[in-house]
């Protein structure tokens, strides 16, 4: 049973301030160490639950966050040789886990909430429903028939997961205090929660359904400023609706992002 783990950095355990996202800081190095600890807990739990192969994708900020020597030897890091942001994910996988998740843009008390870009993106809407990176990843995985089984992150991210995926297991590792600060679950307890959720979610294989929105999919992307919309409006397949909103229609789950 093959499992694919997608990762982000904002929702990992032990990270409580926005400063940890700055790659020039010691806080970022510590956050990357926590990312590896969370991943390894998920790998351990998934294998205990019956996974026979685990692949992990370094996805925050385009990659460069993994400390390769700290990755559990039983897992492989996806090298993304195909150049696609979903890497080697394909129909051979039985499920996907999302470790280190954050909530979509505009979520109250969502720690570092955003969708793709906190600077430029205001709201992403697909078939009339606002969504963030959790659902976007699940739609891409759904293209390959792969369901979301488990999510770890802050309380708001886990609540979001429960609204989009049923059934799903979650592991809350912190709670947002406003946007830029968080109250942490003790690190040992956080790892235990991730490990147990990953173990239990293996029981959802065969029961959980892939996220497959009804085609054609209408995507409306609202930007924070009108000038951010200028470039998007010139891209193939996109049309401008107003100063800050562009629209695209597609039936391809792998073509849902600009």
Secondary structure, DSSP 4 states (H G I P E B T S, - for coil): -EEEEEE-STTSTT--BGGGG-TTSHHHHHHHHHHHHHHHHHHHHHHHTT-SEEEEE--GGGS----GGGS-TTEEE---TT--TTTT--TTEEEEEEEEE-PPTT-TT-TT--SS-TTTEEEEEETTEE--HHHHHHHHHHHTTPPEEEEEEEHHHHHHHHHH-SS-EEEEEEEEETTTEEEEPPHHHHHHHHHHHHHHHGGGTTTS----PPSSEEEEEEESSHHHHHHHHTSTTEEEEETTEEEEEES-GGG---
